[in-house]
Amino acid sequence: MSRIEQLEMNARREQLSADVKELVERYRSIFSWDVPEVDEALSDRLILGALRLAIDDIETGLPDGPLH
């Protein structure tokens, strides 16, 4: 990554983190609607695992392949 892209990413990192937290919270609330006695810790782990898989799929599909 060139310097300008790294600077831009650094400037947006906090917003990205906040957006991901909001996404986790959205899916956590969906779990609680569908499962009356939901295990929140398990739900969080499942949601985060699904997000990681989705990110891996997106990364694999990049024109130049995975970043790592």
C-alpha positions in Angstrom: 0.0 0.0 0.0 1.4 3.4 -0.9 1.8 6.1 1.6 -1.3 8.1 0.6 -3.6 5.1 1.0 -2.1 4.3 4.4 -2.6 7.8 5.6 -6.2 7.7 4.4 -6.8 4.4 6.1 -5.3 5.7 9.3 -7.7 8.7 9.2 -10.7 6.4 8.7 -9.8 3.6 11.1 -11.9 4.8 14.0 -15.0 5.2 11.8 -14.4 1.7 10.3 -14.2 0.3 13.8 -17.4 2.0 14.8 -19.2 0.8 11.7 -18.1 -2.8 12.4 -19.3 -2.5 16.1 -22.7 -1.2 14.8 -22.9 -4.2 12.4 -22.2 -6.7 15.2 -24.8 -5.0 17.3 -27.4 -5.1 14.5 -26.9 -8.9 14.1 -26.8 -9.4 17.9 -30.3 -7.8 18.1 -31.5 -10.1 15.3 -30.3 -13.1 17.3 -32.3 -11.9 20.3 -35.4 -11.5 18.3 -35.2 -15.0 16.9 -33.9 -16.8 20.0 -35.7 -15.9 23.3 -32.9 -17.1 25.6 -30.0 -16.3 23.4 -26.4 -16.9 24.6 -25.0 -13.5 23.9 -21.3 -14.6 24.1 -21.9 -17.4 21.7 -23.9 -15.1 19.4 -21.0 -12.6 19.4 -18.5 -15.3 18.5 -20.7 -16.6 15.7 -21.3 -13.1 14.3 -17.6 -12.3 14.4 -16.7 -15.6 12.8 -19.2 -15.0 10.0 -17.8 -11.5 9.5 -14.2 -12.9 9.2 -15.4 -15.4 6.6 -17.1 -12.7 4.6 -14.0 -10.5 4.7 -11.9 -13.4 3.6 -14.2 -14.1 0.7 -14.1 -10.4 -0.3 -10.3 -10.4 0.0 -9.9 -13.5 -2.1 -12.0 -11.9 -4.8 -9.8 -8.9 -5.1 -8.3 -8.4 -8.6 -4.7 -9.0 -7.3 -5.8 -11.8 -4.9 -5.5 -11.9 -1.1 -3.4 -9.2 0.6 -1.4 -11.7 2.7 
